[in-house]
Amino acid sequence: MSEFKHIETKAIRTQNGKASYREHCAPIYMTSSFTFEDAEQARALFADEIEGNIYTRFSNPNNSEFVEKLCLLEETEDGIATASGMAAMFSSMAALLNSGDHVLASRSVFGSTHQIFTQIFPKWGIEHTYANINDPSDWEGKIRKNTKMIFAETPSNPGLDLIDMEWLGGLAEKHGLVLNIDNCFATPILQQPSKYGAQIVTHSATKFMDGQGRTIGGAILGKRDLIDKIRFFTRHTGPALSPFNGWILSKSLETLPLRMERHCENAMKIAEYLEGHEELESVKYPFLKSHPQYDLAKKQMRYGGGLITFVVNGGLERGQRFLNSLEMLSFTANLGDARTIATHPASTTHSKLSEEDRKVVGISPGLIRISVGLENVNDILEDIVNALNASK
């Protein structure tokens, strides 16, 4: 493992060893399998007596490099790369839960994670209960005898609500539960959940890690004994990351610290400018003093993140007019791109939730999520303000 002290250097200088060609950039290992030196090596590899590559569904040098970098950035013991963020979310839970188990989760979770809890896990007899991310008193009383895991997003998608990870880590330790934190929005550049007691940290690498909307990927990081169990699950169920995508994501991590600083700098300026705008009901950003959990955000995050939300006056129809009036911003369901993205969660990413469920997590018909990109901040602001004016 790298001995570099600073996160920027770890992201850049952690790399596979050079081949005989003395390449400066790691090559792409586009191979389905790897040959054995002899029969004894093959036996030892399959018996897990030695480390090495057998089959890309199990491991691949590109994916291993990507994971090694992430473990250093997140300060975790081990990790696994997956084909998508949702493969990471699903595998990190399914591998550790059995029929009859119970998960206590924050009510503020991504729409597809909600579908896993409500539509998929019940088929296998796995139960869940939601707790209010904004009310610590709502959690402990919902822990049951069969509870095995606590799952939470912080900041949440798309409400940008936070939970005190130090407190949550203490709660999980008190009851002997696995704490699983989705760290997609913050990335390890802004916070490291393992420092607060998270044994599992999950990521959609599709977002800020890739940073340019090019590929799909995910990662599960955490304690080695838990990762070993998850690795067995993924090895035999097959949500393997492509070596090409692993190569892209590993290279992308080299610029992640620099990009996150710019995302956050732009987002802060936009949030400050829009706060109090006459065409908006509200603006939410973790590092705005008006955010209900501003002090907590300053405690556990280095910067406020690359996403802001606001509610336009006029509800759903006004929100749609706003989106249709944008000229530069992209209108898509993704986030974490170099290009600024506007999304309407109620009709896209969280449309499968009932109206009541959306209301509970703060998704109103007029809510707009902005994933702030790397363009000049004045150009981003001009497009937003022009669209607000044009949509009156």
N, C-alpha and C positions, 0 to 999 in steps of 0.2 A: 504494500500500500504506500501511497505517496506520503512524504514527510513535509510537504509544503504547508505553510501555516495559513496562508490567505486563500479565501474562497475563489477569488478570480484566477489565481495561479493553479489551484487544484483543477478547476474546470478546463484549463487550457493544456496543462502539462501532464495530466494523467492519460496515458496512452499505451496501447499494446507494444510489446517489444518489436524492434525492427527485424524484418526478414533479411535474407542475404542481399536483397536489392537495395538496402539502405534507404528506404523510402522515408520521406519527411511526414507525409500524411498516411494514416493507416489505410491499407487497401480494403476493398470490399470482398468478403469471403462468401461469394455466391455459390455455395455448395450445399447439397442436402445431407451429405454424410462425410465422414473423415476416415481415412485408412488407419490400420493398426500396424505397428512395427512387427509384431509377432502375435502368436496365439495367447501367450501369457499376458501381454499388455491388454489385449481385448478382454480376457477374462477379468483382469483386475479393474478395468474401467467399468465394466458392467456390474461388478461386485462393489463398486464405490470405494475401493481400496486406494485408488489413486485418482487425481483430478485430470481431466482432459476432455476433449470434445469427441463425441460419438456420432451425433445426429443433430441437425440444426433445430429440430423440434425440442431437443433437450437443452442445447447450448450452442453458441456460435461466438467466435472471437469479437465480432462487431457488437453483438448484444452484451457480451461480457464487459467490454470496454465502457459501453454506455452505463451499465449498472454500476461498475466500479466508481465511475465519476459521481454518479448520483449518491452512492453510499458515502462518499467523502463529503459531498455537499450537505447531505441530510444528517451526517454523523450517525449512521446506522451500521449494523454488523454485516448485513447481507442483503441481497435483493434479487428480483426476477424482472425481466422485461416481458411485456405482453403485447398482443397485437393491437389493442386499443385501450383507452381509458376504462371503458365499461368492462372489458375483460379483466382488468386489474381490480376494479371494485368488486365484481362478482367473485373472482377467484379468491380474493383476500378474505371473503366471508365464507363461501361455500366449502373451502378446504378445511376450515376450522370448526364448522358447525355440523351438528348431527340432528336427525329427526328428534323433535321434542325440545330442542334448544330455543332460547329466546334472545333477541337482540334489542337493546335499548338504543334508540337512534334520535338524533335531532330531527325535529319536524321539518326543518329547512334543509332539504336535500335535493339534488338534481332529479329531474323528472324520471330518467331511466332508473336511477337508484330507487326511487319510490316504487316503480313498477316491479323491481326485484323483490322488495319487501312485501308488496301487496298482491302480486299476481304469480310470482314464480316460487318464492320460498314456501308459501302455504301448501303447494303441491307436495312438498317433501316434509311437511309437518314442522317447519321452522317458523316460529312466531316472532312478532315484533311489537314494540310499543314506541310511540313517538313522545318526546319530551320537548318542552318549549326552550329553544336555544337562548332566549332572553330572560329566563327565570330559573336560576339555579335551584330554587326550592322545589321545582317540579320533577327533579331527576331521581333522587335517592329512593323516594317512596314507590317508584315504578320498577325498581329492581326486584326480580323474582328469584326463587330458588333455582330455576332453570336458566337464568340469564347467564350468557357466556361472553358477550361482547358489547361494548359501547362503540357506536359509530357516529361521527360528526364531520360536517364540513365547516371550516372557518378560515376566511369569510365564506358565508353561504352564497349559493347560487339561486336566484339572482339578488336576494334581498340585502346582501352585504352585511348580514348580522354576524357577530363574533361570539365565541364562547371562551371562557377563561380556561385555557388548556392546562395550566398548573392545577387549578381546582379540579378539573375533570380527571386529570391524571391521578390525583389523590383519591378521588372517588373510586376509580377503577382499581387502584391498588388496595384500597380498604376492603373491597368485595372480591378481590381475586379475579378480576375481569380483564379481558384483552381490550385495550383502547386502540381503535382504528381511526385515524384522522385522514380525511381527504384534503391534501395540501395543494390541490391543483391551482387555485386562484392565487395563492401567495408565492408558491415555489420555494425551494430552500434558500433562495436569496433574501426573502423577506422574513421567513420564520422557519424554525426547525422543531417540529412537534416532538421529536424524540427527547429533546431537552426538558420537556414538560411531562414526560411519562408515557408517551405514545409508544406502544410496542410494534405497531404496524402503521406505515405511512403510505398512502396510495396516491397515484398521479395519473391524470390524463396528459401524456406527453405531447398530445396533438396540439395543445394550446400554447402557452408561453414558451415551453421548452423547445418546440420546433420553431415557433415564432414567425413563420412565414406561410402558414396555411398549406404546407406541401404534403404532409403525410399524417398517418394515424399511428398511435402507439400509446403504451401505458407502462407503468412500473409499480411494483410492490416492494417496499423496503422495510427492514425492521430487525427484530431479534432473530438470531440465527436458528434457534430451535423452532420458532414459528415459521420462518421462511423455508426450512427443510420440509415441513408438512405441506406448505403451499406449493413448493417445487414438485413434490410427488404428485399433487393434484394436477398441476399444469402440465407436467411431463406426460401424463396419461390422458388428459382431456384435450390438449393440443392448442391452446391460445398463444402460439409462438409468434414472436415478432420477426418480421422479415429481416435478413441481414442488411439489405439495402436501407430499410427504414432505420435499423439500429445504427448504421453508419451515419445517416443524416442526423439523427437525434444526438449522437455523440459529438458530432461536429458542431451542432447547434448550441450545445451546452457551453462551448468555448466563449460565446458572446452573450450568454444569458445574464450574467451580472450587469454588463454594460447596458443591455437592452432593458432590463427591469428598471434600472435607474431612470432611463428616459421615459418609459411607459408611466412610471409613477410621477415623475416631474410634470409631464404633460397633463396627466389626470388631475393632479392637485391644482394646477392653474385653471383648468376647465371647470372643476367643481367650485372653486372660489368665485369664478366669474359668473357662473350660472346661479349660484345660491342667491335667492331673493328675486330672481328674474320674474317679471310680472306675468309671463305666460306659463309659469311652472307652479304646481302645487307644492312640490318639495324636491330637494336634491339630497342624495345620500352618498357619502364617501367616508371611509373609515378615519381619515386624518382631518376631516372637517370638525371643528369644535362642536358643531351642532349634532354630530353623530351621537346617538345615545350611549355608545360604548367607546367614545373617543379615548378615555384614559386607558382602557384595556388595549385598544389598538396601539397606542404609543408604548405600552408595556411589552407586548409580545410580537410586534411587527417592526421591521426596520424602516419601511416606507408604507404608504397607504394602499398600494396595489394599483393595477392598471385598469380597473373597472369603476365606473360610476353609474348610478341609476337616477332617473328623475321621473316625475309624474307630470304629464302635460295637462293643462286645463282642458276640459272637454271630453275626457274619457277615451273610449275605444276609437270612435270616428276621428277625433282630433289626432290621436296617436298615429292612426293610419295615414292621415293627411301629412303629418310631419315626416313620416318615413318616405312617403311618395315625393316629398319636396326636397329631399336630400340630393345633392349633385355629386359630391366627392365621396362621402362615407359609403362604405359597402353595406348592403342590406342582406345579411346572411345569418345563419344560426351558430356560426363558429365564434371563437374569441381567442385572444392572445396573439393576434396577427400583427405584423408590422404596419398593416393598413387598419385604420380605425373602422370599427364595425358597429352598426346599430342593429339591435334586435328587439322584437316585441315578444317577450316571454309568454304572455297570455295566449297568443295564437300560434306559437311555434314550440319552443323548447319545453314549455310546461303546459301545453294545450291538453294533454291527456289527464291532467288533474281536474277534478271537479271544481266548479266555481267556488264552492265552500272551502276546498283544500287550498286553492290559490289565495283566497282571502286570508286564511290562517297564516300563511307564510309571507304575506305582504305583497302579493302580486295583484295589483289593481289593473283594470282594463287599460288605463292610460300610462302604465309603467313602461319606460324605455330603458334598456340596458345598453350602455356604451362601453365597448372595449377600446380603450384609447390606444392608438397606434404610435408610430414613430415619426409621423409627418411633422412639419412645422406646426406648433401649437396654434398659431394665429389662423392658419388655413383650416384647421379642424374647427375652431371656434366660429369662424365665419360661416362655414357650412351649417353648423348647428343653429346659429342665430338666424340665418337667412331662412332655414326651414321652419323655425318657430314662427317667424313673421309671415311666411307664405301660407302657413296652415291655419291661420286665424279664422 
